[in-house]
Structure formats: structure tokens, C-alpha cells
Amino acid sequence: MRVLVACEFSGIVREAFRALGCDAWSCDVLPSEHPYKGPHLEGDVRLWLEDNWDLMIAHPPCTDLAVSGARWFPAKRASGAQQRALAFVSELLSAPIPHICLENPVSVISSAIRKPDQIIQPWMFGHGEVKATCLWLKNLPHLKPTEIVEGRKPRVHHASPGPDRWKERSRTLPGIGQAMATQWTQYLNSL
């Protein structure tokens, strides 16, 4: 199975799929920060959308979309940044790939494009924290919780300010990546 993990520099989701024997590739404008540095496509993911993937997990940048930054929406609309971000999301959702998951926090995608198919939390997948994560799904089942834990800390929300804060906030937690890989690989292999 060929898997494209779009807009991922961490390698977390890619490596979860590779551990199950999938031909998984990450793609981002940034280089991969994973110790093995690959397989990773560096550049605009739109260059590779038509390369016969079976599944795409997409993590488009949320900077101009997330409602956590709503106070800046007027300026983002005026500059066209929000419209460009929504156009990119639309391109990803309409990519010629049979199975797609687009992941983003609570955002304007819900009102501008469509509501998410599922909202998950890290505490449903072994991480004791909160961060509502929306999933827009195409031909994929909902993720089932794998390990519900008691912790409910907003670690990402309280991350220290700094130049790399956005990187820490954008990484998919390993428990969620593992659930995506395990459940969706099983589902696609059963078709």
C-alpha cells in the first residue's frame, strides 16, 4: 500500500505506516526531522498528488485556519492568506487519491468547506492531554480510541512562546499516528 503523509516534517505518521510494511512517504516544504531522514519528499505536496497513492493523511498548516487565532482573521482575510489556505485544503480533499484523511484543529474549514467527520482527542490514544483534532475523511472509517487515559492537560495550548512553538504544536502525537496506521491499514487490506 502506498501512503502519502502530506505536510509532515516529523516523520511520526510516516514511520507508523512504514512499521506495518507500507510504502509510506512524508512530504513537506521542510526537511524531515526524523533521524532516518526519509523517505521524504521536500517541496510542495501538490507536485506529487497524482503519483498513484492509495491513501493520503494530510496535515495542512493551520496558521490561517484555526479558530484559536480568530482575532487575526480580519487581517488574514484582507491579505488573502485565509482564502489561499482554504484553497489548499480544497485541493488536498479533492486529490485523485481514493482514501484521504485531512487533519486540522477546530477551524474555519468547518464553515467554509464542510464539517469534519470526526473530532478526536489525544487522551483517547494514550496521551494525557487535550487538543481537539478534526478529521475530514474520504472513504475511511472513524478512528476508534485505543487507550483512554485520565490526563486532561492542555500542553499544546500552554507551550512556551518561541520561534519553534509552531513546530511543537503541529506534531502528530505517536498514539494517534499509530492508530491511523493500524486501523486504516487493516481497513484497506480488508477491501
N, C-alpha and C positions, 0 to 999 in steps of 0.2 A: 504494500500500500504506500502510495506517495503522499506525503503530508507537507504542506507549506505552512509555516508559522510566521505570519506577516507581522511586521513592526515589532520584532522581538530581538533585542540585543543580548539578553541574559542567557539564552540557551536553555532555560528551565523547562519550558513546554517541549521544545525540540528534543531534548535529551530524554524526557519521559516517553515519548513515542519511539525514539531510537532504541531504548532499553527493551522495547517489546518487538523489535525486529522490523520496524517501519523504516522506509526510506524518507526520513524527515529532515527538512531543511528550514533554517530560520532565515529571515530576510529583514534588513533594516538599513537605514542610511548610516547608522553607526556600525563599527566593527563589533564582532561578538566578544563579550567579556568572559565567556565560558573558558575554562582553562584549555580545552582542546581546540578552541577557535574554529569550530566548523562541524558539519558542513553549514556554511553561512554565505548567503548572497548579500553583498554590500551594495546598496543602491535603492532606487525607487521600486517598490514591490510590483508596481504596475507593469514593469518590464517582463515579469515572469508569470503573470496571471494565466496565460494561455499555454502553459507547459505541461498539460495533462496531469494535473494533480487530482487525487481522489478526495482530499479533504483539505480545507484551509481553516486554521484558527487565526483570526485577525485581532490585533490589539492596536487599533489606530490611536494616534496621540489624542489625549482628552483635553489638552490645554484650552482649546477654544470651544469645547463642548460641555464639559462637566458643570453641573449646577452649583458645585462648590465655588465656582468662580463667577457666579451670576452678576455680581456687582460690576464686573468688567464687560458684560455682554453688550451694552450700548457701543462702546469703543470697538469691540470685536466685530460687531455688525457693520459699523460705519467704515471700518478698514477693509471689510470683505473677508476677514480671516475666518469668521464662523461659517460663512457660505462655502468657502473653499474646503473647510474641514468636513462639512456635511456632504459636499460633492464627492470627496474622497471616500467617505463611509458608503455612499450610494454605489460608487464604483466597486468597492470591495464586496458589498452584498449582492451585486449583480454579476460578479465574476463568473466565467464559464467553468465553474467547479461544482460538482454535484452535491457536495456536503460542506456547509460553511457554518462556523461559529464566529460571530463578531462579539468581542468583549469590550465593555467600557463601563465606567461608573454611571450613576444616575446622571442623565444628560439631556440635552435638547434633541438628541436622536429620537427620543420617545414621542415628542410632539411634532418634529419636522419630518420624520420618515415613518416610523411606526413604533409601537410599544414593544418592549423586549418580551421574549418568550419565557424567560425565567430570570429571577433575581436570586443570587446565591450569596452566602457569607463565608468568610474564612473559617469560622468556628464549626461549620458543617463538614470541614475537611481536615480537621486536626490542628488548626491554628487558633489559639485563644485570643482572637481579636475580631473587631467588626470593620467591615468595609463593604457596603452593598455593591455588588458587581452584577451588572446586567448582561444577559446573553441573548443575542439575536441569532436564532437558529434556522438553518435551511437543511431539511432532510436529516435532522439529528434528533435523538430523544433528549429529554431533560436530563441533567446530571442528577444522580442520586447521592445524597450525603454518604460519606464513607466513615467519618469518625467525628461525631458531635462531641465537642469539648465545652467545658464550663466557662473558660475565659471569655471576656467580652470587652477587651481593651481597644480603644481607638488609636493604635500605634501609628498608623499612617497619618492620621489627622494631626497627631501631636509631634510629628517628626521635626527635628530642629531645622531652622532656616539655614540655607546654604546653597551653593551653586549646584550640588548634586542631589538635592532633595527630590527633584522630579524623578530622578532615576530610581531612588528607593521606593517612591510611591507607585512607579509604573511596573515594577517586577511582579510577575505572577507567583504566588506562593506555591511551593513544591506540592503540597497536598492537593491543590486544585489542578495543577498540571498533571499529576499522577491520575487523578480521577478522570480527566478528559481523555488521557491516553488509554487507560484501562477500559473505561466504559465504551468509548466510541470506537476503539479498535475491535472490541468484541462485537459491537453492533454491526460495524461494516463487514466484518468477517462472516457474520451470520446471514448476510443478504445473498 
